[in-house]
Amino acid sequence: MSICKECSSSRWRARVAYIVAVFVVMAFGLGSRAFADVLPIFVAEHFGDALWACMIYFGFRTCYTHKKISFSLWCSLVFCFAIEASQLYQADWIKSLRETTLGALVLGKGFLTADLVRYTAGSAVATLLDLAWRKRL
């Protein structure tokens, strides 16, 4: 029984850490958009999408702490790529949804191949941070 309690306790701590990571990355991502005019051009153009992918990765880790890290990496990539591909769909109802602030942040506005590279980089960085953090435990 103590092994199950230990596993449950460590999963709970991991979930809390991943939730904190989601909100920290979200704050950095929103900051990269809000302060784009004072950030270096490269940061302003690329970091928002990469940070969004990091947030998605940590969201998957929150839900699937019992799975391998690679599971969350692949889920985040598939999710991000699917959202980007959905931007090719331009029906009026989804266009009006994308015109809202939340809709634009979650769904994006238009398909860009460069975003796929940014999502890949963001998911990879989040995975590397996760691996480094786990080694410290």
BELVEN-V910458 format. One record per residue. N is the residue number from 1. RES is the residue in one letter. PHI is phi in degrees with one decimal (NA if undefined). BURIAL is # if it has 9 or more other ideal C-beta (glycine too) atoms within 8 Angstrom, else .. Layout:
BEGIN
n: {N/N}
res: {RES/RES}
phi: {PHI/PHI}
burial: {BURIAL/BURIAL}
END
This chain:
BEGIN
n: {1/2/3/4/5/6/7/8/9/10/11/12/13/14/15/16/17/18/19/20/21/22/23/24/25/26/27/28/29/30/31/32/33/34/35/36/37/38/39/40/41/42/43/44/45/46/47/48/49/50/51/52/53/54/55/56/57/58/59/60/61/62/63/64/65/66/67/68/69/70/71/72/73/74/75/76/77/78/79/80/81/82/83/84/85/86/87/88/89/90/91/92/93/94/95/96/97/98/99/100/101/102/103/104/105/106/107/108/109/110/111/112/113/114/115/116/117/118/119/120/121/122/123/124/125/126/127/128/129/130/131/132/133/134/135/136/137}
res: {M/S/I/C/K/E/C/S/S/S/R/W/R/A/R/V/A/Y/I/V/A/V/F/V/V/M/A/F/G/L/G/S/R/A/F/A/D/V/L/P/I/F/V/A/E/H/F/G/D/A/L/W/A/C/M/I/Y/F/G/F/R/T/C/Y/T/H/K/K/I/S/F/S/L/W/C/S/L/V/F/C/F/A/I/E/A/S/Q/L/Y/Q/A/D/W/I/K/S/L/R/E/T/T/L/G/A/L/V/L/G/K/G/F/L/T/A/D/L/V/R/Y/T/A/G/S/A/V/A/T/L/L/D/L/A/W/R/K/R/L}
phi: {NA/-65.1/-65.1/-64.5/-64.0/-64.0/-62.8/-62.8/-65.8/-69.2/-65.6/-63.1/-62.1/-63.9/-60.7/-61.3/-61.7/-68.8/-63.7/-60.0/-60.2/-57.1/-72.2/-64.8/-65.4/-60.9/-63.2/-62.6/-63.8/-65.5/-63.4/-66.2/-82.5/-68.0/-109.9/-58.0/-72.1/-109.0/-89.5/-56.6/-55.3/-59.5/-63.8/-61.7/-81.5/-114.1/-70.4/-57.6/-69.1/-65.1/-68.1/-60.6/-65.6/-59.9/-61.2/-63.2/-57.9/-66.6/-63.9/-64.7/-62.6/-59.4/-79.1/-125.8/-64.4/-81.3/-93.9/-66.1/-59.6/-62.1/-60.5/-68.1/-60.0/-66.4/-62.6/-66.0/-64.6/-61.5/-60.8/-62.2/-65.5/-66.2/-61.9/-63.8/-63.8/-64.6/-72.4/-73.9/-83.5/-125.1/-67.7/-58.2/-65.1/-80.8/-63.7/-68.0/-67.0/-69.3/-78.6/-80.5/-61.2/-64.6/-61.5/-68.1/-66.8/-84.9/-99.4/74.4/-118.6/-147.6/-69.1/-135.7/-60.9/-59.4/-61.8/-63.4/-67.0/-62.7/-64.8/-63.0/-63.8/-63.3/-65.9/-66.0/-63.6/-61.0/-64.0/-64.0/-62.8/-62.5/-62.1/-65.8/-65.4/-66.8/-67.2/-74.9/-74.9}
burial: {././././././././././#/././#/#/./#/#/#/./#/#/././#/#/./#/#/././#/./././#/././#/./././#/#/./#/#/#/#/#/#/#/#/#/#/#/#/#/#/#/#/#/./#/#/./././#/./#/#/#/./#/#/#/./#/#/#/./#/#/./#/#/././././././#/#/./#/#/././././#/#/././#/#/././././././#/#/./#/#/#/#/#/#/#/#/#/#/./#/#/#/./#/./././.}
END
